């Protein structure tokens, strides 16, 4: 028996095609008919398609982690004694315990 060659299918899908499909979905959601053939738009589907279009275009992005620079002061000596400065979370916890 001869071995069958696997056929590979190439799928090509572009942002433009996706965007156009989402526009079609939005129109369908707006023109949806309810009982008695009256127009009853489905706003939730419309908004979901709008959100997906925005993501597709890069309007929504994940929160970027922002880093803040913190200056750390070295040891301060006054009359031969090291001055301990209490700031931040450690200081807040000590105040609660007092």
N, C-alpha and C positions, 0 to 999 in steps of 0.2 A: 504494500500500500504506500502510495506516495504521500509524504507529509504536506499538509496544507499550509500555505504561507499565510501568516497573519496580516490582515489588512489594517493599516492604521488610518484612522480618520482624523483629519485636521479640522478643528473647530476654530473659526475666526469670529470674534465678537468684539465690536469696538465700543468705545464710550458713546459715540454718536448714535449707534443702533440702540444701545441701552437707554439713552436719553429720549430718543424718539418713542421707544416702547413705553416708557414711563409717562410720556405726554398722552399717548393713546389711552393708557390706564386712567389717567386723570380725567380725560374727556368722558370715558365710560362711567366713571364714578359720578361725575356731574350730571350726566344724562340718564342715570339709572331711573327706571320706572318702577313705581310701587303698585299698590292696588289701584284698580280702576284706570290703569295706564296714565296716571299722573306722575310728573317728574318728582322724584324723591332722591336728591343727591346724597351720596355717601361721603360725608366730609372726612371721616377717619381714613378711608382709602385714599382720598385726594391728598390729605396731609402727609400720609406715609410716602406716597409717590413723590411729593414735593421734597420731603426730607432725603429720600434716596437720590433725587436729582442733585440736591445741594451737596451731598457727600461725594457724588460722582464728579462734581465740578471742583471739589476741594474746599468748599465753603466751611465745612465743619471739620475740625481736626481734634485729635486727642489733646488733652491738656498737656502742655509742655511743662516739664519740671523746671522750675526756676530755682536757681541757686543764688543764695545771698552771701555776700562776703562778710565775714565777721572778723573784726580786728581783736586780737587777743593781746592784752597788755601784759608785759612781763612783771616780774616781782618788783614791788615798790618798797623801799626801805626808808623808815623814818626813825631817827634816833636809834639805829641798830636793830629795830624790830621790823619784821616783814608785815606789810599791811595786807590783810585778806579782804578782798572785795567780794561781797555776796550779791550776785545778780542772777537773773533767769529763773529756771525751774527749781534749782536747789534752794534758792532764797525763798521762793513762794511756799515750798513744802515746809521749811523751817518755821515760817510765820504761822502756818496752820497748826503746827504742833505746839506752839507757845501758848 
